Amino acid sequence: MEHGYEETLTRLAAILAKHFADTRIVGTDIRDSLMQALASYVCYPHSLRAVERIPEEQRIAMVRNLLAPYEQRPWAQTNWILVRLWRGCGFGYRYTRLPHLLKTKLEDANLPSLQKPCPSTLLQQHMADLLRQGPDVAPSFLNSVLNQLNWAFSEFIGMIQEIQQAAERLERNFVDSRQLKVCATCFDLSVSLLRVLEMTITLVPEIFLDWTRPTSEMLLRRLAQLLNQVLNRVTAERNLFDRVVTLRLPGLESVDHYPILVAVTGILVQLLVRGPASEREQATSVLLADPCFQLRSICYLLGQPEPPAPGTALPAPDRKRFSLQSYADYISADELAQVEQMLAHLTSASAQAAAASLPTSEEDLCPICYAHPISAVFQPCGHKSCKACINQHLMNNKDCFFCKATIVSVEDWEKGANTSTTSSAA
């Protein structure tokens, strides 16, 4: 009986995978139904194992379809499927219910979102293999993930600003329940997109850290910029995020510090602690070079209001403050040790960078961000900016910031140097 049940599940999985990867099926309703069915399938251990038993060619075709760029297609469900394949492997990501919801009444234990983690290392490996293939697969997929993260988190911040303004009115006229639900959805999407980035950088770190690849440096700088923005918004003292979380409004139950901060921490630990020394230093330099970087935001993760003095032990966290140390049932001792190691490393690196940096005259600063020295010159027009600004700009626009001439290439530029290295803007 058991064998017949498993065989039926496997046959159904094969049918789903085959049609999901069939490019001839273009009907929106049919594709949505296939996507929802596959999303449910990967949530439950028995049906996920059935997906793993289908022929390898079908599995790879299915995963390849999941890794298509997110633009111009319903991407949220796709991202959710990828997250389910990772859940149980990420930093502090072994939970069924969020810590702050444990005391609330369980809705329906059979809901897909409430199933215990059942990651698939087999499908993860297919994903890693596909992302290594060809020069365009990984950049197009990851740029689309980063674009959607930027959109989802920006929308979330905009919505909680409206919610906070409504809460401060004398008549306490809160926004309607539908808008609260959209706000929570944007938060959940931000968390799930961060988890997909964590999975990618864990499985295929060279996509971000092997700078012989033409797009790796740009991807890492984009990632660092978004991580710093998320951290700064969520960890600022008495900030908007804190105030809205404290309100505990119906519909915003999932909005809390834990899910988003552990997702960001998982990416940072992978970049700054777990990899080879050369890659850790590379990631450190990019993170510190971002004008939005604040060491205080990293200290916040361990309940510290200020960076510890070099060589001193971390003081006990204030119980009133958020700290990853308060989640012993969710975060392992090894994971906490890695966060402490990361904080010590960034504290030391920040101090060294500050001591080594020379004052930069205004004329040598990037005229776009006024945060970094000029380091790139555009050809053929000869205008200049820092690499971070031009790399970000070229993702969506090939025209010069200043004169609107088409940028054919970007060369490294250093004041007083006669040599340069050219990279194509195409």
Disulfide bonds with the S-S distance in Angstrom:
none
